[in-house]
Amino acid sequence: MNLWTLSSRISFGIALGVLGLVAGLARAEVPTKLLPWVPADANAVVVIDVESLFHSPLATRENWRKQAGDRFANQEISVPPEARRVVMASQLDLGGGLQPVWELGIMDVERTPSFALIARREGGHLDTIAGHAAVTLPGGRSGVELDSGVILVTSQPNRQVISRWISSAKKDTARLSPFLAKGLEQADSKSHLVVAVDLADSVTAAPIRELLTKFEPLKGKTADQADIADILASVKGIVLTVRVTDKREGSLQIDFAKPTGIIQPVAKPLIEEILETLQISLDLDNWTATASGTSLTMKGEFSQADLRKIVSLFAASPGTHDVRETSTESGTPTPPSAETLKAEASQKFYHSVKSLLDDLRKTLDKTQRDNQLVWMERYARKIDDLPMKDVDKDLLTFGGNVSSSLRYQAQAARVSFLRSGVRTAQPVYQNYSYGAGAVGPYGTYGGYSFSGTVQVAPNFGQIRTEEHANAASVKASETKQIEDGLVQIRRAMTERYNVEF
């Protein structure tokens, strides 16, 4: 049995990326058994029907249950194969870099895992929170049995907050915000996954107007810029649904308080511009956008290759490594040696780090863009949250160096982006001079000249290119060091444990 934690990262722009979460999921019916436990101040909720997922024809043919178990063991995805339904919830600081104020997961399992076994293997201890059996693990991670087969998992370090969540849930009936409740209820019944994000009152028109002044399709159209900015600022929220047939079909509906008809001609490039501004690289070539009524809808397909990259937006930090209760047909199994445990834990750690780096590399090769800032930050956190128990110390050092490098690269990109904004906002002056006169056989006469300076529009393209070059230089240097480090640590670990890494 597994426990994990959730790290939500969803906003108007980056919610598009959630499409990569499902390699195929079964119908995400509203889990009335789980939703009442979601704290009332949640503004993002994800619902997945894991049980139906693994019984679908495609999942059976491709053995998704086995794949999910392997990936969860390596901390690559956050949906444990033993869960029947999963609800992920978070309160995002929509005005503070999308950092989560809190985050949790609630899952419906066939039977509650042994907290004693988890505590023993993870180095934690048994606990009781708000009258419910619980386990507290290193790093501030906790698991609480809310009801028979209903488990809450969170990385919230404040035990008092968890207790108040539970106590409040026992008293209140209407928990979710009206938008979240409506979004989950009205989701397409054929959908396999549902994501609802409440964005009401999260943005203002002024910064959006500033962004639109640099948006090429609206250059010179001041009235349209103002109208579209007002529409975007009235955003209520988003509802994402995913349906898997012979292909993976996604639909994202963004609801506003105002009619969206004026957005139709620029809907797709506008969303791509928002993603570019947020430093998120996504392939939207096969996506279409339509504006109707007070909604903006995006539809398209996505590939399984983007799974872990997109999951990182809101499931960046699994909480515990694979904890399973096993039984043997006869007798007590011989426990593995300390050397074997260290080799196995180190192998999982190494391959998890490598798979995350492979995802970043494939994305860059595919898009030919360097807007990897968000993915680097998310993957740095995923590496930091990988299980450390029994992992070789040299390998842990390597993992720490990789996560630090990814953060450094992201910071360089962020600084480059900010410097571009500052430079384009600063006035630019250009010197000029002119003169006039008549030329005769003995020289010039009756002439005059004048010089001065005049303010001109900044060269946005040149500024972006110059600042991008600085960040690209950092990225190239750091990437080479990571690649060299992978080769060196793999060789060292293989020689040390005499197993293939």
Protein Blocks (a to p, Z undefined) as FASTA:
>chain_A
ZZddddddddfklmmmmmmmpgbdcdddddfklmmmpcfkbcbdcdddfklmmmpmklmm
nommlmmmmmmmnopaccdfkbmbdcddddddfknoopafbdcdddddfbdcdfklmmmm
nopacddeehiacdddehhiacddfbghiacddfbfblklmmmmmmmmmmpmblbcfklm
mmmmmpcfkbcbdcdddfehkbcfklmmmmmmmmmklgoilmlmmmmmmmmmmpnbdcdd
ddddfbccdddddddfbdfklmmmmmmmmmmmmmmmnopacdfklpccddehjbccdddd
ddfklmmmmmmmmmmbcfbdcddddddfedjdddddfklmmmmmmmmmmmmmmmmmmmmm
mmmmmnopablmlmmmmmmmmmmmpcfehpafklmmmmmmmmmmmmmmmmmmmmmmmmmm
mmmmpccddddddddddddfkbcehiacddddddddddfklmmmmmmmmmmmmmmmmmmm
mmmmmmmmmmmmmmmnopaZZ
